């Protein structure tokens, strides 16, 4: 068992199957020693667990959980192009888009759902730069979308 697989098992986390793109793109690409993922929605078994805006139909706590799910989907996409998450040497950048009401300003707390689990999985290599962006709407009316840039060896 690889080191990351052992860590995931310890945390009770499983990396899902790669989510099929909803349009004309690929889930992840490499350039040099970087992996860039497409924006990943919080699909669970091919379906969104919730739709709508954070601050209305979706609570911030639920949205943080969906950000966690979306980042696991992003890791699946990355794994599909580099073979093993053990090759990840650094989480470089995380971008979390939050579909939110006009008066909701808690995007950073929602994004913590993604950031926290990356730290749990990768330890110090999981510390990253991040953007948490409030938007009017996301594809399929998803509450969150997450992109990753990872360095790998």
N, C-alpha and C positions, 0 to 999 in steps of 0.2 A: 504494500500500500504506500502510495506517495505521501510526502509530508503534508501537502495541502489536503489530500483525501482524508488523511488521519485527523487533521484539524477540523475539517468539515464534519466528520463523523462525531468527533468530540463535542462539537457545537450543535449536533442534531440537524445539520443543514444538508440538503441535497441540491446539487446543481440540476436544474430542469433540462429537458430537451430544448434544443434551439427552437425559438419561436419562428414560425413561418412569416416572412415579411408580408405586410398588408398592402404593399405597392411595389414599384419597380426599383428595388435596391437590394443589397446583400446585407446580412446581419453584422458583418465585421470585415475589415480589411487590415492588412499590415502594410507598413511603409518603413523600411529600415528596421529598427528594433522597437517600433511602436505598433500597437493595435489600437485602431479607432473603431468603436462600435457605433452602429446606427442607433438612433433613439429607440429605447426599449420600453414598451408599455408593461404594466403589471399583469400580464396574462398568467392565468393558472389553468393548466390543462386546455389551452386554446381559447379561453374565454376571459373577459374582464370581470373581476369580482365586484366591481362597482363602476358607475359612471357619474359624471356631474362635477360640480365645482366644490373646491375646498372652501369652507366658510358657509356653505349652504347644504347641499345633499351629502357631502362628505366631511367628516370631522378631521381636524388636524392630526389626531392620533391615528385614525384609519389611514389617512394619506401617508403618514410616515411608514406605516406597515406596507403600503403599496409601493413606496419608494424602495423599500427593502426588497420586495419581490421583483421589482423592475431591475434592480442592480444584479440580482441573481440571474435574471434573464440575460443581462449584458455580459455577465461572466460566462454564461453558456455560449454566447455568440463568440466571445474572445477565445474560449477553449476550442471552438470548432475550427479556428484558423491557426492556432499555435500548438494544438495537440494536448497540452497539459497546463493546468494553472500553476504547476510547480515552476514553469518557465517565467512567471511574472516576477520581476525584480523590483517593480515600483508601480503603485497606482499614482499616475501623474496628475490627472484632472478628472473631476466628476462634474457634470452639468445636470442639474435637476430642474425640469420645467414643472410648474405647479399651475394647473388650471384653477383659478381662484376668483372669488368675488372681488369686486372693486375695492372693498374695504378690508380685505384680508391681507395682513402684512406678516404672517408667520411662515413664509416660505423657507427660511433657514431651519426652523424646527422640523418641517416636513422633510427637508433634504437630509437631516440627521439620520433618518431611517436608512438611507443608503450609506452614508459615511460611517456610521457606527458598525454596521456589519462588515464593511471592508476592513476596518481596523481589527475586528474580531478574527477575521479570516487570515489577513496578511501581517498582522502585528505592525511593527514600525514601517514596513514597506507599504502599508495601507494608508499612511498619512498622505494627504493630497491637497492640491489646490481645488477650489470648488466655486461654482456659480449656482445660485438658487434663484430662479427667475419665475415671476408670476406672469401668466399668460391668460388670454381670454378663453381660449379653447384649445384642446389637443385632439389628435386623431381619434376617431371613434368615441369622442366625448370622455376619454380617459382622464382621471384626475391628476396623474403624474406621468412623466416620461423621463428616462435617465439615459445619459450617454457617458461612456468611459473612454479615457486614453490611458493605456497601460504600456509600460516598458517591459520588454522581455529579453531573455538571453537565449 
